[in-house]
Amino acid sequence: MTRMVPSLLALAFSVISVHLMYIGYIRPEASLAIELAKQAGQSSPRVLSVILKDYEQEICLILMVWGTFLILEKCLVIIKDRYLFSVDLLEGSEADDSNLASVLSSIEDLPNKVRETPLVRILLASLRRFLITKDVQNTSDAIDSSVEALAIKQEAENSMIRYLIWAIPSIGFIGTVRGIGQALSQADQALAGDIAGMTDSLGVAFNSTLVALLISIVLMFLLHQLQRLQDGLVVDTQTYCESFLLNRVSKVGRD
């Protein structure tokens, strides 16, 4: 629930900021450009304000800002906790089970933000498993299952981002259908020689699709960068646990 609050606040910020930009700049500029073109007997100019002026493009930009926040938030969390992989959290655990128990206690006393990181949670679960079972294979299985659960959890948490990347082109296609429908409704005027209304409606159709596809390309690139970081986190977590935990508990088990 606590994670939903920043996400909802980011959505509210996206809606307010993008809408203010539209009512303060984009739509007034587009209306002025279209009016000047009509007075000059020309079709609507292909300027940025005209391309972005419709409601579908506004919704797509709102979702882009929100999706970018969701992606960057996850990336920053992963990058912020990278320093843990250079710290030996199990230092002093080589001798016997009593040392392992004291190391477990010291890890549990870490600040809550550190203790809730994936690496520390997996270390705690695996270390507890070894202290209970005294079996290295069980500990290795605990590491594998925890790392697999981490990968599944990260994939599930990306579902909203993937939905946004799917929804944005769909909203663009809605604008395309709306624009084509408006253009067809003005076919009689076009046959009479006035094609300005039809061309403006077709502009709505093509502009919404253009903006939506460009935004989805940008978000897909950002999502791939996030997935690269997440895959690296999974691999590094498994490597850390094997290097720092399994090697030590295997020596304790032999002793």
LOPAKE-57599 format. One record per residue: z, x, y of N, C-alpha, C, O in turn; residue in three letters. Coordinates in steps of 0.02 Angstrom, whole numbers, padded with zeros to 5 digits, always signed. Example, Ala and Ser with C-alpha at 12.3 -4.5 7.8 and 13.67 -1.06 7.14 Angstrom:
REM LOPAKE-57599
+00390+00660-00284+00390+00615-00225+00390+00660-00165+00423+00712-00166ALA+00354+00642-00112+00357+00684-00053+00394+00645+00002+00402+00670+00057SER
***
This chain:
REM LOPAKE-57599
+00000+00041-00060+00000+00000+00000+00000+00043+00063-00033+00027+00112MET+00038+00098+00061+00042+00141+00120-00026+00173+00135-00041+00187+00193THR-00067+00185+00083-00132+00215+00095-00181+00165+00127-00229+00185+00159ARG-00168+00100+00118-00213+00050+00147-00205+00045+00222-00252+00027+00257MET-00145+00061+00248-00133+00053+00320-00179+00098+00361-00211+00073+00407VAL-00184+00165+00348-00231+00206+00387-00303+00183+00380-00342+00186+00427PRO-00321+00159+00319-00389+00136+00308-00405+00074+00350-00458+00069+00381SER-00357+00027+00352-00368-00034+00392-00368-00018+00466-00406-00047+00505LEU-00325+00029+00487-00325+00049+00557-00391+00082+00576-00418+00071+00630LEU-00418+00122+00529-00483+00154+00542-00539+00102+00547-00584+00109+00587ALA-00535+00050+00505-00584-00004+00509-00580-00040+00576-00630-00054+00608LEU-00518-00055+00597-00509-00088+00662-00536-00044+00719-00568-00069+00765ALA-00522+00021+00716-00547+00067+00767-00624+00068+00766-00655+00069+00819PHE-00654+00068+00707-00727+00069+00702-00757+00006+00734-00805+00011+00772SER-00727-00052+00718-00753-00115+00745-00748-00115+00821-00797-00132+00856VAL-00690-00096+00847-00679-00100+00920-00723-00049+00957-00756-00066+01006ILE-00724+00013+00933-00761+00065+00968-00836+00053+00967-00869+00060+01018SER-00863+00034+00909-00935+00022+00905-00954-00040+00946-01006-00040+00980VAL-00913-00093+00942-00930-00153+00981-00927-00140+01055-00970-00164+01093HIS-00878-00102+01078-00874-00084+01149-00935-00044+01170-00962-00054+01225LEU-00958+00001+01127-01018+00040+01142-01079-00006+01148-01123+00005+01190MET-01082-00057+01106-01138-00104+01108-01138-00146+01171-01189-00152+01206TYR-01080-00176+01186-01079-00221+01244-01079-00182+01310-01099-00209+01362ILE-01058-00119+01308-01055-00080+01369-01118-00041+01384-01133-00027+01442GLY-01156-00022+01332-01213+00021+01344-01277-00001+01307-01329-00012+01338TYR-01272-00008+01240-01333-00015+01201-01370-00080+01217-01430-00078+01232ILE-01335-00137+01216-01370-00200+01228-01394-00207+01301-01449-00231+01312ARG-01353-00188+01351-01380-00190+01420-01441-00145+01429-01489-00165+01462PRO-01440-00085+01401-01497-00040+01407-01558-00067+01371-01614-00062+01396GLU-01547-00097+01311-01603-00126+01274-01634-00184+01312-01695-00191+01315ALA-01591-00228+01340-01617-00286+01377-01657-00263+01438-01709-00292+01452SER-01633-00211+01473-01669-00185+01531-01737-00156+01510-01787-00168+01543LEU-01737-00117+01455-01799-00086+01433-01850-00139+01411-01909-00133+01426ALA-01827-00191+01376-01872-00243+01353-01899-00283+01412-01959-00300+01414ILE-01856-00298+01461-01878-00336+01520-01929-00296+01560-01979-00325+01584GLU-01918-00232+01569-01967-00191+01606-02034-00189+01569-02087-00189+01600LEU-02030-00185+01502-02092-00184+01463-02130-00250+01470-02192-00250+01474ALA-02094-00306+01470-02127-00371+01478-02160-00377+01546-02215-00403+01552LYS-02126-00354+01598-02155-00357+01665-02218-00314+01670-02263-00329+01709GLN-02219-00261+01631-02279-00217+01631-02331-00240+01582-02384-00209+01576ALA-02318-00295+01546-02365-00321+01496-02370-00278+01434-02423-00277+01402GLY-02317-00243+01417-02317-00199+01359-02268-00225+01306-02226-00268+01320GLN-02275-00198+01246-02228-00216+01193-02162-00178+01203-02159-00132+01244SER-02111-00196+01166-02045-00165+01173-02050-00090+01159-02080-00070+01109SER-02020-00049+01201-02024+00024+01190-01982+00046+01130-01933+00013+01112PRO-02002+00101+01100-01966+00128+01042-01913+00178+01066-01919+00238+01053ARG-01864+00153+01101-01809+00195+01124-01747+00179+01081-01745+00127+01048VAL-01697+00224+01083-01640+00217+01039-01602+00152+01050-01580+00120+01002LEU-01593+00132+01112-01555+00071+01126-01590+00010+01097-01556-00036+01072SER-01656+00008+01099-01693-00049+01071-01689-00048+00995-01683-00101+00964VAL-01693+00011+00965-01690+00016+00892-01622-00007+00866-01618-00036+00812ILE-01568+00006+00905-01501-00008+00881-01473-00076+00905-01417-00093+00886LEU-01509-00114+00943-01480-00170+00980-01458-00229+00937-01417-00269+00960LYS-01483-00237+00876-01470-00298+00837-01404-00295+00799-01373-00242+00792ASP-01383-00353+00776-01317-00359+00744-01313-00320+00678-01260-00292+00662TYR-01368-00318+00641-01367-00282+00578-01354-00207+00589-01316-00176+00551GLU-01385-00179+00640-01374-00109+00654-01302-00096+00677-01272-00045+00660GLN-01274-00143+00714-01204-00136+00736-01157-00135+00676-01112-00094+00673GLU-01168-00181+00629-01126-00183+00569-01134-00118+00529-01085-00091+00504ILE-01195-00094+00523-01207-00032+00486-01171+00027+00518-01142+00069+00483CYS-01171+00030+00585-01136+00085+00619-01061+00079+00610-01026+00130+00603LEU-01035+00018+00611-00963+00008+00599-00944+00034+00530-00895+00070+00522ILE-00984+00016+00480-00970+00038+00412-00979+00113+00405-00944+00145+00365LEU-01026+00142+00442-01035+00215+00440-00974+00251+00466-00950+00299+00436MET-00948+00229+00523-00888+00261+00551-00829+00254+00504-00792+00302+00493VAL-00821+00195+00475-00766+00184+00428-00775+00226+00365-00727+00259+00342TRP-00835+00227+00337-00847+00267+00277-00838+00341+00289-00812+00376+00246GLY-00859+00365+00348-00849+00435+00365-00775+00452+00368-00754+00505+00346THR-00735+00406+00396-00662+00417+00398-00634+00422+00327-00594+00466+00312PHE-00654+00376+00283-00628+00377+00215-00645+00442+00179-00604+00470+00142LEU-00706+00466+00190-00727+00528+00157-00690+00588+00185-00664+00629+00148ILE-00688+00593+00251-00656+00651+00283-00581+00653+00268-00552+00707+00261LEU-00550+00595+00264-00478+00593+00249-00465+00624+00180-00419+00664+00173GLU-00505+00606+00130-00497+00633+00063-00512+00708+00062-00478+00746+00028LYS-00564+00728+00098-00581+00799+00100-00525+00841+00131-00508+00894+00106CYS-00496+00816+00186-00443+00853+00219-00381+00859+00176-00347+00910+00177LEU-00365+00807+00138-00307+00810+00093-00317+00864+00041-00271+00903+00027VAL-00377+00868+00012-00391+00919-00039-00388+00989-00009-00357+01034-00037ILE-00419+00997+00049-00420+01063+00081-00350+01084+00103-00332+01143+00097ILE-00311+01036+00127-00243+01052+00152-00198+01078+00096-00154+01119+00108LYS-00209+01054+00034-00165+01074-00021-00193+01132-00062-00165+01150-00114ASP-00248+01162-00039-00279+01217-00076-00232+01278-00082-00238+01316-00130ARG-00188+01286-00034-00145+01346-00034-00100+01348-00096-00078+01402-00115TYR-00086+01291-00127-00042+01289-00185-00070+01329-00244-00032+01355-00285LEU-00136+01335-00248-00166+01371-00304-00156+01447-00298-00167+01483-00346PHE-00134+01470-00240-00119+01542-00232-00044+01556-00236-00023+01612-00225SER-00005+01504-00252+00068+01512-00257+00088+01505-00330+00065+01460-00365VAL+00132+01551-00352+00158+01547-00420+00219+01502-00420+00275+01524-00406ASP+00208+01438-00436+00263+01389-00435+00310+01398-00495+00364+01368-00495LEU+00289+01437-00544+00329+01446-00605+00360+01516-00609+00377+01539-00663LEU+00366+01547-00553+00393+01615-00553+00465+01616-00581+00507+01575-00561GLU+00477+01663-00627+00544+01667-00657+00552+01627-00720+00607+01617-00744GLY+00495+01603-00749+00499+01560-00808+00483+01597-00873+00470+01565-00924SER+00482+01664-00872+00458+01701-00930+00509+01708-00986+00490+01717-01044GLU+00571+01704-00970+00622+01725-01019+00635+01674-01073+00618+01687-01131ALA+00664+01616-01058+00682+01569-01110+00682+01498-01081+00662+01486-01024ASP+00706+01451-01124+00705+01381-01105+00750+01366-01045+00734+01323-01005ASP+00805+01402-01039+00850+01390-00983+00816+01406-00917+00824+01372-00867SER+00776+01461-00918+00738+01478-00857+00686+01424-00841+00675+01407-00783ASN+00654+01398-00894+00605+01345-00883+00638+01283-00853+00610+01251-00809LEU+00698+01267-00877+00734+01209-00850+00752+01219-00777+00748+01173-00737ALA+00771+01280-00759+00788+01294-00689+00725+01292-00645+00728+01270-00588SER+00668+01315-00672+00605+01312-00635+00585+01239-00624+00563+01220-00570VAL+00594+01198-00677+00579+01126-00671+00622+01095-00616+00597+01055-00576LEU+00685+01112-00615+00731+01085-00565+00710+01108-00495+00713+01068-00447SER+00689+01170-00488+00669+01195-00422+00605+01161-00398+00597+01148-00338SER+00558+01147-00445+00497+01112-00426+00513+01041-00404+00484+01015-00357ILE+00560+01009-00440+00578+00940-00422+00613+00937-00354+00614+00884-00323GLU+00641+00993-00331+00674+00995-00266+00627+01010-00209+00648+01013-00151ASP+00563+01020-00225+00514+01033-00172+00507+00972-00126+00524+00916-00147LEU+00484+00981-00065+00473+00923-00021+00428+00871-00053+00385+00888-00094PRO+00438+00809-00035+00402+00754-00067+00326+00761-00060+00290+00745-00107ASN+00302+00786-00002+00230+00793+00007+00201+00843-00041+00145+00834-00066LYS+00238+00897-00056+00214+00947-00104+00220+00919-00175+00175+00929-00216VAL+00274+00885-00189+00286+00859-00256+00235+00806-00277+00223+00796-00336ARG+00206+00771-00227+00158+00718-00242+00087+00743-00247+00041+00704-00259GLU+00075+00809-00238+00008+00835-00247-00011+00835-00321+00033+00841-00364THR-00076+00827-00337-00096+00824-00408-00074+00884-00448-00052+00876-00505PRO-00080+00944-00420-00061+01005-00458+00013+01003-00477+00029+01016-00535LEU+00056+00987-00431+00128+00988-00445+00146+00932-00493+00188+00942-00537VAL+00115+00873-00486+00131+00818-00532+00111+00836-00604+00147+00820-00651ARG+00053+00868-00611+00031+00887-00679+00076+00942-00707+00093+00942-00766ILE+00096+00989-00664+00142+01041-00687+00208+01012-00711+00234+01031-00763LEU+00235+00965-00672+00298+00934-00691+00293+00897-00758+00336+00905-00801LEU+00240+00858-00766+00231+00820-00828+00223+00866-00888+00252+00854-00941ALA+00185+00919-00880+00173+00965-00936+00236+01006-00952+00251+01018-01011SER+00272+01027-00901+00333+01065-00912+00387+01022-00946+00422+01046-00991LEU+00392+00960-00925+00439+00915-00958+00420+00905-01032+00463+00903-01075ARG+00355+00899-01045+00332+00891-01114+00353+00950-01157+00374+00942-01214ARG+00346+01011-01129+00364+01069-01169+00439+01072-01181+00462+01088-01236PHE+00479+01057-01129+00551+01060-01138+00576+01008-01188+00627+01018-01221LEU+00540+00953-01194+00560+00901-01243+00537+00918-01313+00575+00913-01360ILE+00474+00939-01320+00445+00949-01386+00449+01021-01412+00448+01033-01472THR+00455+01070-01365+00453+01141-01383+00389+01160-01420+00388+01206-01460LYS+00336+01123-01405+00273+01133-01439+00218+01148-01388+00205+01109-01342ASP+00185+01206-01397+00134+01227-01349+00073+01181-01352+00043+01166-01301VAL+00055+01158-01413-00003+01115-01420+00007+01049-01384-00038+01023-01351GLN+00068+01021-01389+00083+00960-01353+00078+00970-01277+00055+00927-01241ASN+00100+01028-01255+00096+01044-01184+00023+01049-01162+00004+01024-01109THR-00018+01081-01204-00089+01086-01188-00122+01017-01186-00163+01003-01143SER-00103+00974-01233-00129+00906-01233-00108+00868-01171-00146+00828-01143ASP-00046+00879-01149-00021+00846-01089-00062+00868-01027-00078+00827-00984ALA-00078+00933-01024-00119+00958-00969-00188+00925-00970-00213+00902-00918ILE-00219+00924-01029-00286+00896-01034-00287+00822-01015-00331+00800-00978ASP-00239+00784-01040-00237+00712-01025-00223+00700-00951-00251+00654-00921SER-00179+00741-00921-00163+00732-00850-00223+00749-00806-00236+00715-00757SER-00258+00803-00824-00317+00822-00785-00372+00769-00791-00406+00753-00743VAL-00380+00742-00851-00429+00689-00861-00410+00627-00821-00453+00595-00791GLU-00346+00610-00820-00323+00553-00780-00334+00565-00706-00351+00519-00669ALA-00325+00627-00684-00339+00644-00613-00412+00632-00596-00427+00604-00543LEU-00457+00654-00640-00528+00644-00628-00546+00570-00625-00585+00549-00582ALA-00518+00530-00670-00531+00458-00671-00504+00426-00608-00536+00382-00578ILE-00444+00446-00587-00413+00418-00527-00455+00433-00465-00466+00389-00423LYS-00479+00494-00459-00520+00512-00402-00585+00472-00401-00608+00450-00349GLN-00615+00463-00460-00677+00424-00464-00664+00352-00444-00706+00322-00409GLU-00608+00324-00465-00592+00255-00447-00579+00247-00372-00598+00197-00343ALA-00547+00297-00342-00532+00294-00270-00595+00299-00227-00593+00282-00168GLU-00649+00323-00256-00712+00327-00219-00753+00262-00222-00807+00259-00193ASN-00726+00211-00255-00765+00150-00266-00782+00115-00199-00837+00089-00191SER-00735+00114-00152-00749+00082-00088-00804+00120-00050-00846+00088-00017MET-00803+00186-00053-00855+00225-00019-00924+00210-00050-00973+00201-00015ILE-00926+00208-00117-00990+00192-00150-01013+00121-00133-01073+00109-00126ARG-00965+00075-00126-00984+00007-00107-01014+00007-00037-01064-00028-00025TYR-00985+00044+00010-01012+00047+00078-01083+00075+00078-01127+00051+00114LEU-01094+00128+00038-01160+00158+00035-01211+00109+00006-01270+00111+00025ILE-01188+00066-00040-01233+00013-00066-01242-00043-00015-01297-00069-00008TRP-01188-00061+00020-01190-00120+00065-01233-00107+00127-01265-00153+00151ALA-01233-00046+00152-01268-00032+00215-01344-00045+00208-01371-00079+00251ILE-01379-00019+00157-01450-00037+00150-01460-00111+00139-01511-00139+00161PRO-01413-00144+00105-01420-00216+00094-01417-00254+00160-01455-00301+00171SER-01372-00233+00205-01369-00264+00271-01434-00251+00309-01458-00295+00345ILE-01461-00191+00301-01526-00176+00332-01581-00222+00307-01623-00244+00345GLY-01580-00236+00242-01631-00281+00213-01621-00353+00238-01670-00390+00246PHE-01558-00372+00251-01546-00438+00281-01580-00442+00349-01611-00493+00365ILE-01574-00389+00389-01609-00387+00453-01684-00391+00444-01719-00422+00484GLY-01709-00359+00391-01781-00361+00378-01804-00432+00363-01854-00455+00390THR-01766-00467+00321-01783-00536+00304-01779-00581+00366-01823-00623+00378VAL-01727-00571+00406-01719-00611+00467-01777-00599+00515-01805-00646+00543ARG-01795-00536+00524-01850-00520+00570-01917-00547+00547-01955-00574+00586GLY-01930-00541+00482-01994-00568+00455-01995-00643+00461-02047-00673+00477ILE-01937-00675+00449-01934-00748+00456-01948-00770+00528-01984-00818+00539GLY-01919-00734+00576-01933-00749+00646-02007-00738+00663-02037-00777+00700GLN-02035-00685+00635-02106-00670+00649-02151-00725+00621-02199-00745+00654ALA-02136-00750+00560-02177-00803+00531-02171-00868+00570-02219-00906+00574LEU-02112-00880+00598-02103-00941+00637-02142-00940+00702-02152-00992+00733SER-02165-00881+00722-02204-00874+00784-02278-00862+00769-02315-00837+00812GLN-02299-00879+00709-02369-00867+00690-02417-00908+00733-02472-00884+00749ALA-02397-00969+00751-02442-01011+00793-02454-00979+00860-02510-00979+00885ASP-02402-00950+00890-02411-00916+00954-02456-00856+00947-02497-00842+00991GLN-02449-00820+00890-02492-00761+00879-02565-00782+00872-02610-00748+00897ALA-02577-00838+00837-02646-00862+00830-02675-00884+00896-02736-00883+00907LEU-02630-00905+00941-02653-00926+01008-02664-00866+01054-02688-00873+01110ALA-02647-00806+01030-02661-00747+01069-02599-00712+01096-02604-00657+01123GLY-02540-00743+01089-02478-00713+01114-02441-00681+01055-02406-00716+01019ASP-02449-00617+01046-02418-00583+00988-02354-00547+01007-02325-00513+00964ILE-02331-00554+01068-02271-00517+01090-02210-00538+01050-02171-00495+01027ALA-02201-00604+01040-02143-00628+01002-02144-00604+00930-02093-00585+00903GLY-02203-00605+00899-02208-00583+00830-02194-00509+00823-02160-00487+00777MET-02220-00469+00869-02208-00396+00865-02134-00380+00876-02107-00334+00845THR-02101-00417+00921-02029-00406+00932-01989-00423+00870-01942-00387+00852ASP-02007-00477+00836-01972-00496+00775-01984-00446+00719-01938-00430+00681SER-02045-00422+00714-02058-00370+00664-02021-00306+00681-02001-00269+00636LEU-02011-00293+00745-01971-00235+00765-01900-00241+00740-01870-00192+00717GLY-01871-00302+00743-01804-00314+00716-01803-00297+00641-01757-00265+00617VAL-01855-00320+00606-01858-00309+00533-01859-00235+00516-01821-00212+00474ALA-01902-00198+00548-01911-00127+00530-01855-00084+00558-01835-00035+00525PHE-01829-00100+00617-01775-00060+00646-01712-00064+00604-01678-00013+00594ASN-01694-00123+00581-01633-00130+00541-01637-00091+00476-01588-00059+00456SER-01695-00092+00444-01703-00053+00382-01701+00021+00396-01671+00059+00358THR-01734+00043+00449-01735+00113+00467-01664+00140+00478-01645+00191+00450LEU-01626+00105+00520-01558+00127+00536-01514+00127+00473-01476+00175+00462VAL-01519+00075+00433-01477+00070+00373-01492+00126+00324-01446+00154+00295ALA-01555+00141+00313-01572+00194+00265-01550+00262+00290-01527+00303+00251LEU-01558+00275+00355-01535+00339+00382-01460+00347+00375-01435+00401+00357LEU-01423+00294+00388-01350+00297+00383-01329+00307+00310-01284+00347+00296ILE-01362+00273+00264-01344+00281+00193-01358+00352+00169-01322+00378+00126SER-01410+00384+00195-01425+00453+00176-01369+00499+00200-01347+00543+00163ILE-01345+00489+00261-01291+00530+00288-01227+00521+00247-01194+00570+00229VAL-01209+00459+00233-01148+00445+00195-01153+00471+00124-01104+00495+00096LEU-01212+00467+00094-01220+00493+00026-01211+00568+00025-01182+00595-00022MET-01235+00603+00076-01225+00675+00080-01150+00691+00085-01126+00736+00051PHE-01115+00655+00128-01043+00666+00136-01006+00650+00071-00958+00686+00052LEU-01027+00598+00036-00994+00581-00028-01004+00637-00079-00958+00653-00117LEU-01064+00666-00081-01076+00721-00128-01032+00781-00111-01009+00816-00157HIS-01021+00794-00048-00977+00850-00029-00905+00834-00052-00870+00879-00075GLN-00884+00772-00044-00817+00753-00067-00811+00761-00143-00761+00787-00167LEU-00862+00738-00180-00860+00744-00253-00859+00817-00275-00829+00834-00325GLN-00893+00859-00237-00892+00931-00253-00821+00959-00246-00798+00997-00288ARG-00787+00939-00192-00717+00961-00183-00672+00932-00237-00628+00967-00262LEU-00682+00870-00256-00641+00839-00307-00652+00871-00375-00604+00883-00412GLN-00714+00886-00392-00728+00921-00455-00696+00990-00455-00668+01012-00506ASP-00700+01024-00398-00668+01089-00393-00592+01084-00401-00561+01128-00431GLY-00562+01031-00373-00490+01021-00381-00471+01011-00454-00421+01038-00477LEU-00510+00972-00491-00496+00960-00562-00501+01025-00601-00456+01041-00641VAL-00554+01063-00590-00564+01126-00627-00509+01176-00609-00481+01209-00653VAL-00493+01182-00545-00442+01230-00524-00373+01211-00549-00333+01254-00565ASP-00359+01146-00552-00295+01124-00579-00288+01142-00652-00235+01166-00674THR-00340+01130-00692-00338+01147-00763-00330+01223-00771-00291+01246-00813GLN-00368+01261-00732-00364+01334-00737-00294+01359-00719-00267+01404-00752THR-00266+01331-00666-00199+01352-00644-00147+01338-00698-00106+01380-00715TYR-00150+01277-00726-00101+01259-00777-00107+01303-00839-00057+01321-00869CYS-00168+01319-00857-00177+01362-00916-00154+01433-00902-00123+01465-00944GLU-00168+01458-00842-00151+01527-00826-00076+01537-00814-00046+01585-00837SER-00046+01491-00776+00023+01500-00756+00073+01466-00802+00130+01489-00808PHE+00053+01411-00835+00101+01375-00877+00092+01390-00951+00139+01410-00984LEU+00032+01380-00977+00022+01389-01049+00036+01460-01072+00066+01470-01124LEU+00014+01509-01033+00026+01579-01052+00101+01593-01057+00122+01631-01101ASN+00140+01564-01013+00212+01577-01013+00248+01539-01067+00292+01566-01102ARG+00231+01475-01076+00266+01437-01127+00248+01461-01197+00287+01453-01244VAL+00189+01489-01205+00171+01516-01270+00214+01577-01287+00233+01587-01345SER+00230+01618-01236+00275+01674-01248+00347+01651-01263+00381+01680-01305LYS+00368+01598-01227+00435+01571-01241+00438+01542-01311+00487+01550-01347VAL+00382+01508-01331+00381+01479-01398+00383+01531-01452+00413+01520-01504GLY+00351+01589-01441+00352+01642-01492+00421+01673-01496+00443+01694-01550ARG+00455+01676-01437+00522+01706-01437+00573+01662-01473+00631+01679-01478ASP
***
